[in-house]
Amino acid sequence: MKKYIVAANWKMNNDVRPSVDFAVSLSKNLLKLKQTEVILCPPFTSLFHISEILKVTSLKLGGQNMYFEKSGAFTGEISGSMLKSSGCQYVILGHSERRHIFNESDEMIQKKMTAALEIGLKPILCLGEKLEERQSGATHNVLERQFKSAFSVVSGDRLESCVIAYEPVWAIGTGVVATPEQASEAHQFIRELLKKQYGSEKAELMTILYGGSVKPSNAKTLIEAKDIDGFLVGGASLIEQDFIGISEIVERHLIAKET
């Protein structure tokens, strides 16, 4: 069955103690979720401490980034094995802030995909267009370029270890959210790319998340749209009741689908 996911990207927020306290409270409040997988992606400094908390829960842990080399003279970088040893099962790759602030190229992200899968981490690959690219009608070209580069190194038997997050750059941290129709159209296009490369069966089982100013107030209409399988949440993941609310909306949607 296709997995529905709500992932929290805390970005560069919260020192160790607040992160740990927040994770403890979240894990208690999300215990009742049975069908929705929740992933916490805190700063690197809090990973090990939070992994100890999550061991007795169903919540998963992810890193916000990693480097593609196994080790070496790469000051300030984090390797996949370091993430795994800290308790991570997932890692976010290709986030727009990495692409556009830190100038990570498609080629670098491709190398990170290879490194993550080789070490046994599940990559959450972010795809998305900038505002000027959407306005010029280049959205599909951008998504296809980013997708083909990253997934050119992913064989069919490793596809089930991957997650895709569609994050329109113009909606990240801006308060502007893609309409359900805009998000769904992009997700359907990504699903078609998956079908062309891996076949319909594997493509239909792929989890495609939406990210970009997701809040409890818009999560319901988004999760009900075609081909949206959960969320990668930024700002709202730092507000306990908002993140719990988003997670519960996804859970209720899944329960309703079964009845």
C-alpha positions in Angstrom: 0.0 0.0 0.0 1.0 3.6 -0.6 2.4 5.3 2.5 1.0 8.7 3.6 3.6 10.8 5.3 3.7 14.1 7.3 7.3 15.3 7.7 8.5 18.2 9.9 11.4 20.2 8.6 12.5 22.4 11.5 15.2 24.0 9.4 17.7 26.1 11.5 15.5 26.5 14.5 15.6 25.3 18.1 18.6 24.4 20.3 19.0 21.0 21.8 16.8 21.3 24.9 13.8 23.0 23.2 14.0 20.4 20.4 14.0 17.5 22.8 11.1 18.9 24.8 9.2 19.5 21.6 9.8 16.0 20.4 8.7 14.5 23.7 5.4 16.4 23.6 4.8 15.7 19.9 5.4 12.0 20.3 2.9 11.8 23.1 0.2 13.7 21.2 0.7 11.7 18.0 0.6 8.2 19.5 -3.0 7.7 18.3 -2.0 8.0 14.7 -2.2 4.5 13.1 -2.0 5.1 9.3 0.0 8.3 8.9 3.8 8.1 9.1 5.3 11.1 10.9 8.9 12.1 10.3 10.8 14.7 12.4 13.7 16.4 10.8 15.4 18.6 13.5 18.8 20.3 13.3 21.8 18.0 13.3 22.7 18.9 16.9 19.5 17.3 18.2 19.3 14.2 16.1 20.8 11.7 18.5 18.9 13.0 21.5 15.6 12.9 19.7 16.3 9.4 18.3 16.5 8.1 21.8 13.0 9.5 22.5 11.5 8.2 19.2 12.8 4.6 19.8 9.6 3.8 21.8 7.3 5.5 19.3 6.2 5.0 15.7 7.7 8.4 14.7 10.7 8.4 12.4 13.8 10.6 12.3 15.3 12.4 9.3 18.3 14.6 8.5 17.8 17.9 6.7 20.7 17.3 4.4 23.9 15.3 3.9 27.1 15.3 1.8 27.8 12.6 -0.8 31.2 11.6 0.3 31.6 8.9 3.0 34.2 10.8 5.0 37.2 13.1 4.5 38.3 16.7 4.7 34.9 18.4 4.2 34.7 20.8 7.1 31.1 21.4 8.3 29.5 18.6 6.3 27.6 15.6 7.5 27.8 12.1 5.9 25.1 9.5 5.5 26.7 7.2 8.0 26.7 10.0 10.6 23.0 10.4 10.1 22.4 6.7 10.4 24.5 6.4 13.5 22.4 9.2 15.0 19.2 7.2 14.4 18.0 8.6 11.1 15.9 6.6 8.6 15.3 9.5 6.2 17.1 12.5 4.7 15.8 15.5 2.9 17.7 16.2 -0.4 17.4 19.0 -2.9 15.3 21.4 -0.8 14.9 24.7 -2.6 17.0 26.5 0.1 19.8 24.1 -0.6 19.4 24.6 -4.4 19.0 28.4 -4.4 20.8 29.7 -1.3 23.7 27.2 -1.2 23.8 26.7 -5.0 23.5 22.9 -5.0 23.3 21.7 -8.6 21.2 18.9 -10.0 24.5 16.9 -10.3 25.3 17.3 -6.7 21.9 16.3 -5.6 22.1 13.2 -7.9 25.3 12.2 -6.1 23.6 12.7 -2.7 20.7 10.4 -3.9 23.3 7.7 -4.7 25.1 8.1 -1.4 21.9 8.1 0.6 20.5 4.9 -0.9 23.9 3.1 -0.7 24.0 3.8 3.1 20.4 2.7 3.6 18.8 6.1 4.1 15.5 7.0 2.5 15.8 10.2 0.5 12.9 12.7 0.5 13.7 14.5 -2.8 12.4 18.0 -3.2 11.4 19.3 -6.6 9.9 22.7 -7.4 9.9 25.8 -9.6 10.6 29.4 -8.8 7.9 32.1 -9.4 9.3 33.3 -12.6 9.5 29.8 -13.9 5.9 29.2 -13.2 4.9 32.5 -14.7 6.8 31.7 -17.9 5.2 28.3 -18.2 8.4 26.4 -17.4 7.1 24.4 -14.4 7.0 21.1 -16.2 10.5 21.6 -17.7 11.9 22.4 -14.3 10.3 19.4 -12.6 11.3 17.0 -15.4 14.9 18.2 -15.3 15.2 17.9 -11.5 13.4 14.5 -11.5 15.4 13.0 -14.4 18.7 14.0 -12.9 18.0 12.6 -9.4 16.2 9.4 -10.5 18.7 8.5 -13.2 20.7 6.8 -10.5 17.7 5.1 -8.9 16.9 1.5 -10.0 13.4 0.1 -9.9 14.1 -2.0 -6.9 15.2 1.0 -4.9 12.3 3.2 -5.8 10.2 2.1 -2.8 12.9 3.6 -0.5 12.4 7.1 -2.0 9.8 9.8 -1.4 9.2 12.9 -3.5 8.2 16.3 -2.2 6.8 18.9 -4.6 7.6 22.3 -3.1 7.0 25.3 -5.3 9.7 27.8 -4.3 7.3 30.7 -4.5 5.1 29.1 -1.7 7.9 28.2 0.8 7.9 30.5 3.8 5.9 33.1 2.0 2.4 32.4 3.3 1.3 31.8 -0.3 0.1 28.3 -0.8 -0.5 26.6 -4.2 -4.1 25.9 -4.8 -5.2 22.3 -4.6 -5.6 22.4 -8.4 -2.0 23.7 -8.9 -0.5 21.2 -6.5 -2.5 18.3 -7.8 -1.5 19.1 -11.4 2.2 19.2 -10.5 1.8 15.9 -8.6 0.1 14.2 -11.5 2.9 15.4 -13.8 5.5 13.9 -11.5 3.5 10.7 -11.3 3.5 10.5 -15.1 7.3 10.9 -15.1 7.5 8.0 -12.6 5.2 5.9 -14.9 7.4 6.5 -17.9 10.5 5.4 -16.1 9.3 2.7 -13.7 5.9 1.6 -14.9 2.4 2.3 -13.6 2.4 -0.2 -10.7 5.6 1.2 -9.1 4.5 4.8 -9.8 1.1 4.4 -8.1 2.8 3.2 -4.9 5.2 6.2 -4.8 4.5 8.8 -2.0 4.5 12.4 -3.3 4.2 15.0 -0.6 3.3 18.7 -1.0 5.3 21.4 0.8 4.8 25.1 0.8 3.0 27.1 3.6 0.9 24.1 4.7 -1.3 24.9 7.7 -4.2 23.3 9.4 -6.5 25.7 7.6 -5.5 24.5 4.1 -4.3 20.9 4.8 -7.8 19.3 4.3 -8.4 20.7 0.8 -4.9 19.8 -0.2 -4.9 16.2 1.1 -8.2 15.6 -0.7 -6.7 16.6 -4.0 -5.6 13.9 -6.5 -2.1 12.5 -6.1 -1.2 14.3 -2.9 0.0 11.8 -0.3 0.9 14.0 2.6 3.0 17.0 3.5 6.6 18.3 4.1 5.9 21.0 6.6 8.2 23.9 7.4 7.0 26.8 9.5 3.9 25.1 10.9 6.0 22.1 12.1 7.5 24.5 14.7 4.0 25.2 16.2 2.9 22.1 18.1 -0.8 22.4 17.7 -0.5 23.2 14.0 1.7 20.2 13.3 -0.6 17.9 15.3 -3.6 19.4 13.5 -2.1 18.7 10.1 -1.1 15.2 11.0 -4.6 14.5 12.3 -6.2 15.9 9.1 -4.2 13.4 7.1 -5.1 10.5 9.4 -8.8 11.4 9.2 -8.6 11.5 5.4 -7.1 8.0 5.4 -9.8 6.7 7.7 -12.5 8.3 5.6 -11.1 6.7 2.4 -11.5 3.2 4.0 -15.2 3.7 4.9 
